[in-house]
């Protein structure tokens, strides 16, 4: 799972449309049942992301996972949560 969202490069003031954002492969999820720290990496395409090279940037956030009953797993919860943040308004599932 991942999401699509434009990337705004503030240094050059350009927008790269429809980038592929995914949770970092190694250490992209840290924490426990009271708080998870997540790191998303931004890539131009899924194909580039699959190589884990040439990322544009990363974005860190935290949330409290739901661990009761038959909820989505914490990875799905992380993507659903980040889409609620203003920075990721309009993001769609990849």
C-alpha positions in Angstrom: 0.0 0.0 0.0 1.0 3.6 -0.6 -0.6 6.9 -1.6 -0.4 9.4 -4.4 0.1 13.1 -3.7 1.8 16.0 -5.3 5.2 17.0 -4.0 5.9 20.7 -3.5 9.7 21.4 -3.6 9.9 24.6 -1.6 13.6 25.1 -2.4 12.8 25.5 -6.2 9.1 26.3 -5.8 8.0 23.6 -8.1 5.2 21.0 -7.8 5.8 17.5 -9.0 2.4 15.9 -9.6 1.1 12.6 -8.4 4.2 11.4 -6.6 4.3 8.0 -4.9 4.5 8.1 -1.1 5.3 4.9 0.8 6.3 4.0 4.3 10.1 3.6 4.5 11.1 0.0 4.2 13.6 -0.1 7.1 12.6 1.6 10.4 9.7 3.4 8.7 7.4 2.3 11.6 8.6 2.6 15.2 6.8 2.5 18.5 4.1 0.4 20.1 0.5 0.3 21.0 0.4 3.7 22.6 2.1 5.6 19.7 3.6 4.8 16.3 6.1 7.0 14.6 5.9 6.7 10.8 8.3 7.9 8.1 6.9 8.3 4.5 9.3 8.6 1.6 8.4 10.4 -1.6 9.3 9.1 -5.0 8.4 10.2 -8.5 6.8 6.8 -9.4 6.2 3.4 -7.9 8.9 1.9 -10.1 11.5 4.3 -8.6 10.2 3.6 -5.1 10.7 -0.1 -5.7 14.4 0.6 -6.0 14.5 2.6 -2.8 16.7 5.1 -4.5 16.3 8.8 -5.5 13.7 9.8 -3.0 12.6 13.4 -3.1 12.0 13.8 0.6 10.6 12.1 3.7 7.7 13.1 6.0 7.5 12.0 9.7 4.3 11.8 11.7 2.9 10.0 14.8 -0.5 8.6 15.7 -2.1 6.3 18.2 -3.1 3.0 16.6 -6.4 1.3 17.2 -5.7 -2.2 18.6 -9.2 -3.2 19.5 -11.2 -5.9 17.7 -11.1 -6.4 14.0 -9.6 -3.1 12.9 -7.4 -2.4 9.9 -3.7 -3.3 10.5 -1.4 -0.5 11.6 0.0 0.0 8.1 -3.5 0.7 6.7 -4.2 2.9 9.8 -1.0 4.9 9.2 -2.0 5.7 5.5 -5.6 6.5 6.5 -4.3 8.8 9.3 -1.8 10.7 7.1 -4.6 11.5 4.6 -6.4 13.4 7.4 -3.4 15.8 7.8 -3.6 19.1 6.0 -0.3 18.4 4.2 -1.9 15.3 2.6 -5.3 16.7 1.8 -6.5 15.1 -1.5 -4.1 12.2 -1.3 -5.4 8.9 -2.8 -4.6 5.3 -2.3 -2.0 3.9 -4.7 
